[in-house]
Amino acid sequence: MAPVAAETSFESYKIPLSEYVFRRIESLDIHNIFGVPGDYNLSFLEHLYSVPNLNWIGCCNELNSAYAADGYSRVIGHDKFGVLLTTQGVGELSASNGVSGSFAEHVPILHIVGTTPTAAKKAGAHYHHMINGIKTTDPTNHYAYEEMATKISCKILSLTEDLSNAANDIDDLFKTIIETKKPGYLYIPCDLVNNIIDGSNLKTIPGYQLKARYPSTSKQRIDSIVELISEKVIKSKTPLALCDVLTDRYGLSSQVQQIVDLLNLPCSNSLMGKSLLDESKSNYIGDYNGDESNKMVKAYAKSTDCLLHFGDYYNEINSGHWTLYQDIDKEAIILFNPEYIKIGSQVFENVSFQDIIPALLTKLSYTKDLPTFEIPKIDIEIEQIPSNTPISQTILLQKLKSFFKPNDVIVTETCSTMFGLPDIKMPHNSKVVGQHYYLSIGMALPCSFGVSVALSELKKDSRLILIEGDGAAQMTIQELSNFNRANVIKPLVVLLNNNGYTVERIIKGPEREYNDIRPDWNWTQIFQTFGATDAKTIKVQEPQELDSALETLGDLVNVPRLIEVKLDKLDVPWRFHKMVGN
């Protein structure tokens, strides 16, 4: 997978612009770059071979590349990012949906775009991959795509012929991506890629310094906020800790877990925060997402006198359609956010939970006579939903509940089963990856490949399980071919064959042809089609067949596996009916 290293001029401090970019990426302990070559980025890409610890991961198209970079970023670590390389126009626009999802879900991505030469930009020349004006005589705006990207990026760096400050500008872009947990763009004209710049930052500013942050406010202010929070928690009788997605993005999940363990707090994960807190512990009462929660979990949450919402990201899907705080005393709600802290009606702007959570943990660790809280006894059962096939969504979820084990990484598609996973308490140290808010159908399959690359880079001993819908799979299926690589974690794909877009059928048009997909795919032959001749596949229609398939294929981690599960086209978990108002 790794390219062969070429000679480098690193020691002279004067190096090509492109090599600086790649070496700076490597200095951040990032080792894989996803993308598709194009004529505007080929000369840039050549310089990757000067950096022996970087790998080129070519994908089948730019959209899949963006999804893969997103999956990589979600797993590789909060102080890193996924890297995506495309060519101007046709490449970057194809990737823009994937980048938009990363932006929406706070997933840091560096999107590098190779562009037309500087002379063409100045002349407004009609170059390929570009769009000109209404009239054919109108000059071409070579920055049109950059203007589009401003809405899905934290920062755009468009390099020009003046490269005197290029290293600092590139460093600032990378730092901004890490700080904001959002995608950023680096546009490099193809005629500048070999230009020599001052690379001394690589010696004088180690990569870890780009990850350094300063406190968001004074120690006195931090201490006073922590005092208010700790007093509120200690006085409470029915507290609830709710762990949400931004806790993960900012690398604070383990410290929140320590706070929860220290106080033995009743706790929940949000929909987007699934698996962040250890769901195998006795004080984990079940996932909480407003009215779309288990009834007993919802009843306890609504009665809480102190809701500690860590890493809150309040949106339509992640709030149970705006019911998350409904019926909870507003003065009982404490919000921990990277941009503010809110304690009841008091809002502390420009104070990051990155400062408050560690300080709160320290304070509680030194507090004597901590209170004891009663953990409500809540049984999480998977609600029975009738089905016209022997295997129902209910049965599938029950089987998966027994099948999942510690250290598993589960990637879930925007499909029916996604909305049943909140009824499963995940095993210790497992991780759920899904696009629960942006909900781009087809994202999970290429995303799972990026997850696989990250797991391999981290040398994780994990099973990778992809829950994939048939309609979603048809959108991005070709990326299965990348699992034919050496040195990636091989997935178990649980392919839900329900003859079309089941979630759409529940919303509208249950029998309409627009919710049908192309039928009769030979799903069990897909891996072989893409060259994975060692893949193991099984089609199941009966519950006992599903048991046997999971047992047979579950731990064959050295080869790709696929279980095709036949389901009814109108069978979804109860929660999805609730979401759409049925």
N, C-alpha and C positions, 0 to 999 in steps of 0.2 A: 504493500500500500504506500510506503514512503518512497518519494522520489530519490534518485541518486544525487548526492550532493556535488555541487560544482565549486570551483574556487571562489573565494569571496574576498572583497577588499575591506572587510570589516575593521581591521586594525588601523586603517588609515583615517578613519572617521569620515572620509568622503566616500559615499556609496550611492548607487542609483536610487532614485526615488522609490521605485517599486520594491527594491530589496529592503529599504527602510520600513515600508509598510509591513512586509512579511516578517521581518525580524522583530518589529514592535508587537505584532500579534503573538509571536512565539514567546516574547518576554512576559506576556500575561498568562503563560502556561496554557495556551490554546493551541491545539495541534492538528485540527482538522478543518478544512475549508470546503464548503459545498458550492456547487454551481454548474454552469454550462458554459463551454467556451464559445466565443464569438469574435468576429474579426477585430472589433474594437478593444478586446481585452487580451488577445493572444500574446502580444509582446509583454504586457504586464505579467501574465501568467508564467512566462518563461523564467521570471526571477524567483518564483517559488522554489525552483530547483537549487537555488543558492542557500536554502535554509533546510538542513537535513531533517529537522524534527517536525516539519510540516507535511501533512498528507493532503493530496488533492482527492476529493470525493465527488466524482462526476455523477450527476443524476440524470434522469431521463428527460426532464424538462425543467424550466425555471420555476414554475409553480411548485412542483415537487421538491425542488432544491430549497425553496423558501420554507416549506413545511418541515423538511428534514433539519434545516438549520434551527428552526424553532424548537423541535424536539430535543436536539442536542443542547440548546441553551437551557431548557427547562431542567436538565439533569446534570449538566457538567459542573455547576456551582454558581452561587449568586454573584460572585465577583468576576465572572467571565461572561462571554457572550458567544453566540453563534455567528459564523462568518459566511456570507453569501456573495458569490461573484457572478455577475451577469454582464451582458452587453447592452449598450444604449438602445432605448426604444423597445424593440421586439422582445428582448430578454427581460429588461427591468419591469416592463409593463405586465408581462406574464407573471412575474413574481409578486406584483403589488398586492394581490389579494392575500397571499401568505404573509407579507410584511404588515398589511393592515391588521390581520389577526394578532400578530405579535404586538403591535402597537396597542390594540384594544386590551390585551391581556397582560401587559407589562412584561413582555419577554424581550430582553436585550439582544439586538441583532446588529451586526455591522454589514451593511449592504454596499459592496464595492461595485461601481459601474464603470466599465471602460467606454469612453466617449469618442466622438469625432475630434479631429485635430483642431488646434486652436485657430489656425488660419481659416478653416471652414466656418467656425463659429463667428469670427469677425466679419466674414464676407456674407454670411447668411446664405451660404451655398446649399443647393438641394442635394443633400447626401442621402444615401440609402439608410433605411430604418428611421428616417425623420419624417415629420409632417410639415408641409408648408402652409401658406395662408389660403384664404378663400380663392384668390386669384393665383394662377400659376406664376405670375410675375412677382408675387409677394415674396420677400426674403424669408428664409426658413429661420425660425426661432429655435436654436439648438439648445436652449435652456427650458423648453416647454415642459419636458418630463420632470426636470428638477422642480419646477413650480408646482407640478402636481404632487410631488413627493413631500412638500412642506407640511401637508396635513397628516402624514403618517410617519413622521420622524421627529426626534428630539433635536436634531441638528443636521444641517447639510454643509458639507465642505466640498466646494467645487474649485479644484485647483486650476491655477492660471500659470502663465509663463514666469511670473515672479514667484520663485520657489525659495526666496531668502528666508522665509519663516515657516517653511513647509513642515518641518519636523515638529515644531511646537503646535502648529495647527492640527496636525494628525493626532498628536498626543492629547490635545484638548478634546477632539472629537471622541476618541476612545474613552477618555475619562467621563465625558458627558453621558455616553451610552451606559457605562457602569453605574453612574450616579442615578440616572433617571429610570433605569430598567426599561428603556424604550429603544426602538430601532433608530439608527443614524445612517446617513448616506455619505459615501466618499466617491465623488466623481473625478475620474482621472482621464484627461485627454490622451489619446493613444500616442501622440507625438512627444509627450513629456516623460514617458515611463522609464526611459534610459537616462534622463538628465541626472547629473550628479548633485547631491545636496549634502549639507552638513549633517552627518549622522551621529554626532557626539552625544546626543541625548541618550543613546543606547548605553553609553558608558556612564554618564553622569546622573541619569534618572532611571534607576531600575524599574522594571515593570510594576513591582508591588507599590511603588510610590503613586502610580496612576490610580490605584485602588484606595489610597488613603483618603480619609474624610475627616473633617473637623466638626466639633460639636455644633449643633444647630442653634444653641443658645447658651447662656451662662450656667455655670454649675449651681449657682444659687436658685436660678429659675427651675432647673431640672429637679433639684432637691425639694423645692416647694410643691411642684406638681406631683412628685412621687409621694410626698407626705399626704397629700389630699387623696390620692388613689389608695394607698395602703390603709389609711384610716377608714375609707369607705368599704374596702374589702373585709377588713377585720371586724367591722361592726355588722356586716351582713349576716343573714340567717340562711338565705337560699340563693347563693351566688351561682353564676354559670360563666365559664370561660368558653368563648367561641373563637376558634382559630380559623383565619381566613387567608386567602391566597397571597396577599402582599407580605405576610409573615414569611412565607417561603421565598418570595422573590428577593427579599432583603436579608435572607440568611438568619432569621431570628427564631425559627421553629424550635430548635433545641432549647433555647433559653425560655421560651414560652412553656415548653414541656417541663422544664425544671420548676418554674413557678407553679404550674398545675400540680406537680408531684409534691412540692414542698408543702402546699396547703391542702393537698388531697381534694382539689376543687372538682365538683361535677363539671364535666366538659363535653364539648361537641366540636365537630368540624363543620364548616360551611360547605355548600355544594362545590364551589371552586377550590376550597381548601381540603377536599377529601383526602384522608390518610395523613395529614400533617401532624396531628396529635395521635399518639399511640392508641388505636381503637381496641387493642386487646386488653387494656387495663380496666380494673373494676370500676373506676370512677368515670369511665367514658359511657355516657348515657345514650349516645346515638347522634346521628347527623341532625343539624338544625337548619332549616331553611323556611322559616315562617310557616304559613299555612300548608306548605308542601312537605311537611315533616310528619314523622310518626306521631300519632295522636297523643301519646303519653309524653314524648319529648316536647312536643309543642305546648302541652299543658304546663309542664315544669318551666319551660322557658318563659312563658307568658306570666308566670307567677314570681319570677326572679326579682329579688330586691337589689341585685348588683350584676349587671351583664358586662363582662369584660370582653369587648370585641376586638381581638388582636388582628391587625392588618386588614381592617375593614375595606371592602370594595363593594359599595352599594350600587347595584344595578338591577335591572328587571329580573334577570334569571337568577342571580345570586341573592335575591331578597325574597324569594317566594312570591314574585310579582308584587313587590312593594308591601309585603306583610311582615317583614322580619321584626320590626320594632312595634308592630301594632299591639295594643293593649299592655305594653310594658311601660311602667312609669318612666318618663323621660329623664327624671333626675337619677334613675338607677342605671343609666347607660353610660359606659365609659368606652370611648373610641380611641384606638391606638392606630395612628396613620403616619406615613412618612412626611405628610405636610402639616399635620396638626394633631393636637390631643384635645379631646372633648370629654369633660367630666360633668355629666348632667347638662345644665344650660351654660356652663363655662367653656369657652373655646379658647385654646392657646394656639394661635396661629404661628406658623414657621417654627414649630417644635417637632422634631422627628421622633417617632417611636424607636428609632435606632439608638437614641440616647436614653429614653425613658424606660424601656424594657430591661436593659442590663442594670440600670440603677434601681429599678423596682425589685429585681431579683436579689441584688446585694442587700437592700434594706430589709427585705423579708427574711433573708438568711440570717440576719443578726437580730431579728425580733424574737423576744422570748414570749412564751405562752401564746403561741398561735392558736386560733380557734379550731375547733373540730366541726366539720360540716357533714351533714347527713347526705348520703348518696341515694337518690331515688332509685327504687327497684323498677326497672323498665325492661320489658321483654321486646326485643326487636324481631318481629315476625314478618315474613314476606307474604303480603296479602295475596290470597288466591284470586286469580282472574281466569274466567272460563276461556277455553280455546277450542278450536276445531281441529287441532293437530295433537297427536300424542304427547309431543314435547311442547309445553307452554312456556311463556316468559317466566312464570312462577317457578316451574320445574327447572328451567335453565338457571335461574338465579340461585335456587337451592343447591344445585349441583356445583355451581361456581363457588358458592360459599364454602362448601366442603373441600373444594379443589385448591383454592388459594392457600398459600403457605408463606411463612416469614421470608422476607427479602424479595418477594415477587415484585416486578414492575408491570403494572397493568395499564396499557394504553387503550382508551376507549374512544370509539368513533362517535360522531353525532348521530346516534342511532337509538332505537327503542330501549335497548338494554342499559344505555348510559343513565337513564332515569330510574332504573331499578337498583343500581349500585349503592345509593344511599341507605338501602335497607340491609346492606351487608357490613358487618364490622370487620374491617380489614386486619389481617394478621400483623404481628410486630414487624416493624422496619419494612413494611411494604410501601409501595408508592403508586398512586393513581395519577396518570397524565391524561388530560383531556381538554378540549377547547369548549368549556362549559358556557362561555358567554358569547363569543363571536360566532360559534356554531357553524363553521364552514364545512359542509358535507364533503367527505373525501380527504380531509386533512390528516386523519389519524394514521393512515397507512404509510405515507412518506414520513410522517412525524415519528412513527415507531422505528423507522430505519435510523433517523437521527438519534433517537434514544439509544438504539443498539450501538451506534458508534461511540456515544458518550460512555455507556456502560463498559464497553471494551477498553476505552482509554483510561477509565478509572479503575479497571481490573476488578469490577464488581462481580460477585458470585450470585447472580440473580437470574431467575427465569423471566423471560420477556413474553408477555401474553397480550396479544392484540385482539380486541373485540371489535369486529368489523361488520358493517351492514353490506348487503349485496349491492344496493344502489350506490352507496358511497364508494365501494371498492371499484365499481366500473369507471369512476371518474379518474382514479389515480393508480390503477392496478399495475401499470408497468414498473412501478418502483419496487415491486416484489423482486425484480431481477437483481437488485442490489444486495439482497440477502444471499446471493450466490458468491459473495466475497469471502475470502479468508479473514480471520481476525475480527469478525463482528459477532455479536450475540444473535443466535438463531431464534426466531420467534415461534410461538405456538399461535396460530391464527384461528380464532373461533369465528367462523364465517356464518352470519345469520342469513339464511336463505328464506326470505319471506316475500319473494316475488315483487319487489318494488320499494317505493318510498313509503314505508309504513307510517312513519311519524307525520308525513304530509297527508296521508289518507285519513288519519285521525283528525287533523285540522280541517280538511275540506276534500271532498271528492273521493270517498272511499272506493268507489267502483269506476272512477274516471280513468280513461286511458293515459291521461297526462301523468298519473302516478305509477304507471307501469314502467319497467325497464326492459332492456333486451333480454328475452328469456333464454332458458336452456343453456346457460354457460356450463361448461364442464369444470366446475370449481376444483374438483379433486385432481385435475390435470394442470392447473395453472402454474404451479411451481416448476413442473417438468417443462412446460412451454417456455419458461424463462431460464432454462438451463440448470435448474437445481435438481439434478437427476437423483440426488440422494434424499430428496424430500419424502416425508411420510404423510399420507393423507387418508382420511376416512370420512364417509358420509353417514350421518345418523338420522333416524326418524323416530326411534323409540327411546324412552328414558334409559332402559338398560344398555342400549347401544351407546348412549352418551357416556354412561358410567364407564363402560369398557374402553371407549376411545380416550377419555381423559386419563384413565389409568395407564393405558398403553403408550400414549404419546407424551404425557405430561412432562416426564423427566428425560426425554431424549433430546437433551439440550444442544447436542452437537450437529443437529440437522434441522432444517426448517420443517415445520409440521402445520397441517391444516385440518380442522374438523369442520365439515359443512353440516350445519344444524338446520333441519327443515322446521320452519315455524309458520304459524298462520299469519296471513297478510294483515289482519286487523288486531293482532294481539300485542298490546303494550302494557308495561307496568302501570299500576294505579296512579302513580304520581303524574304521569304524562296526561292522563285524562283530567286530572286536577288542574294542571298547568294551562290546558286549552279550554277549560270551563265546561267540560262534559259532565 
